[in-house]
């Protein structure tokens, strides 16, 4: 028996996603495959077009990137810019310096009183490790991780209780692109 293949449209792929036949990662992979050099849309535009949540979008982006399937144009404009945008907004609000160089890495935002590491919700443990490490250089500063993306109240509670046991404050932000 030979298998038959047929091309599907984006609308059909979205319908398959909504029916639960394909994952968010598969839908985004298909989207990037059919629009590899298309002018990059914002995360918000892509989520609206495909009917997916931001948290699922970012989780899928990470999977596609680690599999080498994320086009460079999307990597630059979507994946990397979100953290930078959040850092810039925090800097406008709080002041301080961004990308402060230490011998072990760069602090996202250093204010007069805080060391702030900014990450997507899914990377909260990495943010915790980084801010603890950076605190050796600025022991008098408050340690803070600022997490962005969708997060349930239950997950926020787990994160806050965990990081507070290390003397770290966690703050949260839902980001619109």
KEKE-3310 file (N, C-alpha, C; in steps of 0.2 Angstrom, whole numbers, plus 5000, padded with zeros to 4 digits):
npx = (5004:5003:5007:4997:5000:4995:4994:4991:4982:4985:4973:4967:4977:4976:4963:4966:4974:4965:4956:4964:4973:4985:5000:5004:5017:5019:5010:5015:5028:5024:5018:5030:5037:5029:5030:5043:5052:5044:5038:5041:5029:5022:5022:5010:5001:5004:4999:4985:4981:4983:4976:4982:4988:4999:5008:5009:5014:5027:5033:5033:5041:5053:5055:5056:5067:5077:5077:5082:5074:5068:5067:5080:5076:5064:5069:5077:5068:5057:5059:5070:5068:5058:5062:5072:5063:5055:5065:5069:5057:5056:5068:5065:5055:5061:5074:5092:5105:5107:5112:5124:5141:5149:5161:5156:5145:5131:5121:5104:5097:5102:5099:5100:5097:5093:5096:5091:5085:5078:5067:5058:5043:5044:5058:5061:5069:5082:5083:5083:5095:5104:5103:5106:5119:5125:5123:5133:5142:5136:5131:5123:5112:5095:5089:5081:5069:5061:5048:5040:5026:5012:5005:4999:4989:4992:5005:5012:5012:5020:5032:5035:5036:5046:5057:5058:5063:5076:5079:5075:5065:5051:5043:5030:5024:5013:5016:5013:5016)
npy = (4994:5011:5026:5041:5058:5074:5092:5104:5118:5134:5137:5124:5118:5126:5122:5108:5110:5116:5105:5097:5088:5091:5099:5114:5118:5110:5117:5130:5127:5123:5135:5143:5136:5138:5151:5156:5167:5178:5195:5198:5195:5202:5194:5195:5196:5184:5175:5179:5176:5162:5157:5154:5154:5166:5160:5147:5149:5155:5143:5134:5141:5140:5126:5124:5132:5125:5113:5118:5123:5135:5150:5161:5175:5176:5172:5182:5193:5190:5180:5184:5198:5200:5199:5209:5220:5220:5222:5235:5242:5241:5248:5261:5263:5261:5266:5265:5253:5244:5227:5225:5222:5208:5197:5185:5186:5195:5207:5209:5221:5233:5243:5256:5250:5236:5220:5214:5201:5196:5186:5174:5166:5152:5150:5152:5146:5147:5160:5163:5156:5164:5177:5175:5171:5183:5192:5191:5200:5212:5213:5221:5224:5221:5206:5201:5193:5195:5190:5186:5184:5172:5166:5155:5158:5148:5143:5155:5157:5145:5148:5161:5157:5148:5155:5165:5158:5159:5172:5180:5191:5189:5195:5198:5199:5201:5201:5211:5210)
npz = (5000:4996:5002:5002:4999:5002:4999:5012:5017:5025:5033:5034:5042:5053:5057:5060:5071:5080:5081:5088:5082:5078:5086:5094:5092:5080:5071:5071:5066:5053:5048:5048:5038:5027:5026:5025:5021:5022:5026:5043:5055:5070:5087:5092:5081:5074:5084:5084:5071:5070:5081:5094:5111:5119:5128:5124:5111:5114:5120:5109:5100:5107:5106:5092:5089:5096:5089:5077:5068:5067:5057:5054:5053:5060:5072:5076:5076:5084:5094:5101:5104:5113:5127:5127:5125:5136:5146:5142:5145:5158:5162:5158:5167:5180:5180:5180:5173:5159:5153:5161:5163:5170:5177:5175:5167:5160:5168:5167:5171:5181:5195:5206:5218:5215:5208:5193:5184:5169:5161:5151:5157:5157:5159:5172:5182:5178:5178:5191:5196:5189:5194:5208:5206:5201:5212:5220:5216:5219:5233:5242:5235:5231:5226:5211:5200:5185:5177:5161:5151:5149:5164:5176:5192:5201:5197:5198:5212:5216:5210:5217:5231:5230:5225:5235:5246:5243:5245:5235:5225:5215:5201:5189:5172:5159:5142:5128:5111)
capx = (5000:5007:5004:4996:5001:4992:4996:4986:4982:4985:4967:4967:4982:4973:4958:4968:4976:4959:4953:4969:4976:4992:5002:5006:5024:5018:5007:5020:5033:5021:5018:5036:5039:5026:5031:5050:5055:5038:5040:5040:5024:5023:5020:5003:4998:5004:4994:4979:4980:4983:4972:4985:4990:5006:5013:5010:5018:5034:5035:5034:5047:5059:5056:5058:5073:5082:5077:5085:5068:5066:5070:5084:5072:5059:5073:5079:5062:5051:5062:5075:5066:5053:5066:5075:5058:5054:5071:5069:5052:5058:5073:5061:5051:5065:5081:5097:5109:5106:5118:5130:5145:5153:5166:5152:5139:5128:5115:5099:5095:5105:5097:5103:5095:5091:5099:5085:5086:5072:5066:5051:5040:5047:5065:5062:5074:5088:5084:5085:5102:5108:5102:5110:5126:5126:5122:5140:5145:5132:5128:5119:5106:5089:5089:5074:5068:5055:5046:5035:5022:5006:5006:4993:4991:4996:5012:5015:5013:5025:5038:5036:5038:5053:5063:5059:5067:5083:5080:5074:5059:5048:5038:5027:5021:5010:5019:5010:5020)
capy = (5000:5017:5032:5047:5064:5080:5098:5107:5125:5136:5136:5117:5117:5129:5118:5102:5112:5117:5099:5093:5083:5094:5103:5121:5117:5108:5122:5135:5124:5123:5142:5145:5132:5141:5159:5157:5174:5183:5200:5195:5198:5202:5188:5196:5195:5177:5172:5180:5173:5155:5156:5151:5158:5168:5155:5141:5152:5155:5137:5131:5144:5137:5119:5125:5134:5120:5108:5121:5124:5142:5154:5167:5181:5175:5171:5189:5198:5187:5176:5188:5205:5201:5200:5216:5225:5220:5226:5242:5245:5241:5253:5267:5264:5261:5269:5260:5252:5237:5223:5227:5217:5205:5192:5179:5187:5202:5208:5212:5228:5235:5249:5258:5245:5230:5216:5211:5196:5196:5179:5171:5162:5145:5150:5155:5143:5150:5167:5162:5155:5170:5183:5173:5172:5190:5195:5191:5207:5217:5209:5225:5225:5216:5201:5201:5190:5198:5185:5188:5178:5169:5161:5154:5160:5143:5143:5161:5155:5141:5152:5165:5153:5145:5160:5169:5154:5161:5179:5183:5193:5188:5200:5195:5204:5198:5205:5211:5212)
capz = (5000:4995:5006:4998:5003:4999:5003:5016:5017:5032:5036:5036:5047:5059:5059:5063:5077:5084:5083:5093:5078:5078:5092:5093:5088:5073:5068:5070:5061:5046:5047:5046:5032:5021:5025:5028:5020:5023:5031:5050:5059:5078:5090:5093:5075:5073:5088:5082:5065:5071:5086:5099:5116:5119:5132:5119:5106:5116:5121:5103:5097:5110:5103:5085:5089:5098:5084:5071:5063:5067:5053:5057:5053:5066:5079:5078:5077:5089:5100:5105:5105:5119:5133:5127:5126:5143:5150:5141:5148:5165:5163:5158:5173:5186:5179:5180:5168:5156:5151:5165:5162:5176:5174:5174:5162:5159:5172:5162:5173:5188:5197:5213:5223:5213:5202:5190:5178:5165:5157:5150:5163:5157:5161:5179:5186:5175:5180:5199:5196:5186:5199:5213:5204:5200:5218:5223:5214:5222:5239:5245:5231:5231:5220:5208:5194:5182:5172:5157:5148:5153:5170:5181:5199:5205:5195:5201:5219:5217:5209:5222:5237:5229:5225:5241:5250:5242:5246:5229:5224:5208:5198:5183:5167:5153:5137:5122:5106)
cpx = (5004:5003:5003:4997:4997:4994:4990:4987:4983:4979:4965:4971:4979:4967:4960:4971:4970:4956:4958:4973:4984:4994:5003:5013:5023:5015:5011:5026:5030:5020:5024:5039:5035:5027:5038:5053:5050:5040:5037:5034:5025:5020:5012:4999:4998:4999:4987:4977:4979:4979:4976:4987:4997:5011:5014:5015:5025:5037:5037:5040:5053:5060:5058:5065:5078:5082:5080:5080:5065:5070:5074:5080:5067:5063:5075:5073:5057:5055:5066:5073:5062:5057:5069:5069:5056:5059:5071:5063:5053:5063:5070:5058:5055:5072:5086:5101:5107:5112:5124:5135:5149:5157:5162:5146:5137:5122:5110:5098:5098:5103:5101:5102:5094:5095:5093:5087:5079:5072:5059:5049:5044:5054:5066:5067:5081:5089:5086:5092:5106:5108:5106:5117:5129:5126:5129:5144:5142:5128:5123:5112:5101:5090:5081:5074:5061:5054:5040:5032:5016:5008:5000:4994:4994:5003:5016:5017:5019:5032:5040:5039:5045:5058:5064:5063:5075:5084:5079:5067:5057:5043:5036:5024:5019:5012:5014:5015:5017)
cpy = (5006:5022:5038:5053:5070:5086:5101:5115:5127:5136:5129:5115:5120:5124:5111:5104:5112:5110:5094:5088:5085:5098:5110:5122:5115:5113:5128:5133:5124:5130:5144:5142:5136:5148:5160:5164:5180:5188:5197:5199:5198:5195:5189:5194:5188:5173:5173:5176:5165:5153:5152:5156:5160:5163:5149:5143:5152:5148:5133:5135:5141:5130:5120:5127:5129:5114:5111:5122:5131:5147:5160:5173:5181:5175:5178:5193:5196:5185:5180:5195:5205:5202:5207:5221:5225:5224:5233:5246:5246:5247:5260:5268:5265:5264:5263:5258:5245:5234:5225:5221:5215:5200:5186:5180:5194:5202:5212:5220:5228:5242:5251:5253:5238:5227:5213:5207:5195:5189:5178:5166:5155:5144:5153:5152:5146:5157:5167:5161:5160:5175:5181:5173:5179:5194:5195:5197:5213:5215:5214:5226:5219:5212:5200:5197:5193:5194:5188:5183:5176:5165:5161:5156:5155:5143:5149:5160:5150:5144:5157:5162:5150:5150:5164:5165:5156:5168:5183:5185:5191:5192:5197:5200:5200:5203:5205:5214:5217)
cpz = (5000:4999:5001:5002:4999:5003:5006:5016:5024:5036:5038:5042:5054:5062:5062:5070:5082:5086:5087:5089:5078:5084:5090:5089:5081:5069:5066:5065:5054:5044:5044:5040:5026:5020:5028:5027:5020:5028:5038:5053:5066:5081:5091:5087:5073:5077:5086:5076:5066:5077:5092:5105:5116:5123:5127:5113:5108:5117:5114:5099:5100:5107:5096:5085:5091:5093:5077:5066:5063:5062:5056:5058:5059:5072:5081:5080:5083:5095:5104:5107:5111:5125:5133:5128:5133:5147:5148:5144:5156:5167:5163:5164:5180:5186:5179:5173:5165:5154:5154:5165:5169:5173:5173:5169:5163:5163:5167:5164:5180:5189:5203:5218:5221:5207:5199:5184:5175:5161:5156:5156:5163:5159:5168:5183:5184:5178:5188:5199:5194:5192:5205:5212:5204:5207:5222:5221:5217:5228:5242:5241:5232:5225:5218:5202:5191:5176:5168:5153:5152:5159:5174:5188:5203:5204:5198:5209:5220:5216:5215:5229:5236:5229:5231:5246:5249:5243:5240:5228:5216:5207:5191:5179:5161:5147:5131:5117:5102)
residu = (UNK:UNK:UNK:UNK:UNK:UNK:UNK:UNK:UNK:UNK:UNK:UNK:UNK:UNK:UNK:UNK:UNK:UNK:UNK:UNK:UNK:UNK:UNK:UNK:UNK:UNK:UNK:UNK:UNK:UNK:UNK:UNK:UNK:UNK:UNK:UNK:UNK:UNK:UNK:UNK:UNK:UNK:UNK:UNK:UNK:UNK:UNK:UNK:UNK:UNK:UNK:UNK:UNK:UNK:UNK:UNK:UNK:UNK:UNK:UNK:UNK:UNK:UNK:UNK:UNK:UNK:UNK:UNK:UNK:UNK:UNK:UNK:UNK:UNK:UNK:UNK:UNK:UNK:UNK:UNK:UNK:UNK:UNK:UNK:UNK:UNK:UNK:UNK:UNK:UNK:UNK:UNK:UNK:UNK:UNK:UNK:UNK:UNK:UNK:UNK:UNK:UNK:UNK:UNK:UNK:UNK:UNK:UNK:UNK:UNK:UNK:UNK:UNK:UNK:UNK:UNK:UNK:UNK:UNK:UNK:UNK:UNK:UNK:UNK:UNK:UNK:UNK:UNK:UNK:UNK:UNK:UNK:UNK:UNK:UNK:UNK:UNK:UNK:UNK:UNK:UNK:UNK:UNK:UNK:UNK:UNK:UNK:UNK:UNK:UNK:UNK:UNK:UNK:UNK:UNK:UNK:UNK:UNK:UNK:UNK:UNK:UNK:UNK:UNK:UNK:UNK:UNK:UNK:UNK:UNK:UNK:UNK:UNK:UNK:UNK:UNK:UNK)
# end
